[in-house]
Amino acid sequence: MARGKFIILEGGEGSGKTTIVELLKKEFPEVVYTQDPGGTSLGEKIRNLLMSDETKEIDTRSELLIFLASRAELVAEVIKPALESGKSVISNRFGLSSIAYQVYGRQTPELLELFRSVSEHILNGCQPDACILLDVTPEIGIARVRARTGEQTRFDKETLDFHARVREGFKKHIHEFGTPFVIDSDKPLEEVWTKVLGTVKSFL
């Protein structure tokens, strides 16, 4: 049986990832959808912890390793079994976010080697086939986040300089996560969706 395709959707806060994923679910209901962190019982607990102010003072090394632990569980429980059964997988965030947020956002370039070393062990052959980056200007993305109803995560509350560094990390390392596609997410949703749809159709 042919291995399924693995596509990751990346982008900064307010880039529209979650909205786009919901549209993709309607268009491609046969695909397995997940999010990182999350996607498993343990992963969802880790996600809730990492997104809350409870961990706002966490050491960056610990933060990175906890994200990686959640990813290891996600690969083992969801992604690898799905791909091996011939199903395609679309994940809302994956490894590129760790580089963008924990290495670039936190200004800890020395952790890139740790990320790559651990990732080599936990991915178990599940390298993404394509990475779609919804590239949003930090000012626009954060303005969108603040216009939402509901509580903001601790990452939403970071400075514009932090989000600018995150954006730099995304753009510098996207090529490491399969075929790269960069889509201008400052544009209206309809335009962004049309481009994402075309890109996903070309892989599935």
PyMOL commands that set and color helices and strands:
alter all, ss='L'
color gray80, all
select helices_A, chain A and resi 17-27+41-51+53-55+60-84+95-105+109-122+138-147+160-176+189-203
alter helices_A, ss='H'
color red, helices_A
select strands_A, chain A and resi 6-11+32-35+89-92+130-135+179-184
alter strands_A, ss='S'
color yellow, strands_A
deselect
rebuild
show_as cartoon
